Amino acid sequence: MQLNPSLVAERYAATRSATAPQPGLGAEARLGQAADSFAQTLRTSEETAMAAMTSGADPHALVQALTQTELAVETAVTVRNKVVEAYQEILRMPV
């Protein structure tokens, strides 16, 4: 599989802004943005999958969309596990 350097640079630039810290935003706003981003990733992947099944769209785009979805779900599960773990630690604290 050959990679187009301009496409790789474009994809890198698109994802770089998602990982950059955003000063001035509270925890609630960042959590809301993360939830919106997660939902958008799922919608985009679903649209790509539907296009691949119905009109024979690019299989590489389908694989990329599914990989992004898998990463988003794994991240959400990891965050959920950390929240549950912190909650359980709080419950174990003596009053």
N, C-alpha and C positions, 0 to 999 in steps of 0.2 A: 504494500500500500504506500503510495507516494503522498506526501503532504505538501500542500501549497503554502509557501512561506507567508504570503500576504494573508491567507485565510487564518493561519496559526496566529499571526500577530494581531489580527482583528479579534479573534476569539479571546486571546489573552487580555487585550485592552478592555474587552467587554466584561470579563470576570474580575479584573483587577479592581474596578470601582466597587464591586459588591463586597470585597474583603477589606476595603480601606475604612479606618475608624472615622466616625462622623461626630465631631465635637458639637456640643450644644444639644444633643438629643438625649432625652431621659431614657431610663430603662424601659418604660412602657412604650414609648415611641419606637425604640429599636426592636422590641418584641413584636409590636404590631407590624413593622416593616418586614421582619423575618417571616411572620405568618403570611403576609401578602405575597412575598417572594416565593414562599413554599407553594402556595396555591397557584401562583402564576406558572411555576415550573411544572406542576401537575397538569394544568390546562394545556400548556404548550406541548408536553409530551403526549397527551391524549390526542390532540389535534394531529400531531405528526404521525402517530400510530394509525389513526383513522385514515389519513391520506395515504399512508403506505399500503394499507389493506385494500382501499377502494380504487386508487388511481395508480398504484405502482410507483409511489414516490421513491426518492433516493434511499436505499437501505442503510447507507452510512449515516444519514440524518436520523433514521429510526434508532439505530444503535446508540448514537450520541444522545438522543432524547431519553432513551431508556436508562442509560448510564447516569445522566443528570438526575433523573427521577429516583434512581436507586440511591444515589449519594444524598439527595434531599431527605429521603425517608430515613436513611441510616442516621443522618444528623438529627432529625426530629426525635427519633427513638433515643438517641444518646442524651439529648437535652432532657427529654422526659425522664429517663432513668436517673440522671443527676438530680433533678428536682425531687423525685420520689425519695432518693437516697438522703438528700438534705432534710426533707420533711421527717423521715424516720429518725434521723439524728436529733432533730429538735424534740421529737416525742420521747426520746430516751433520756433527755436532760432532766436532772432532778429540779424540782420546783422550790 
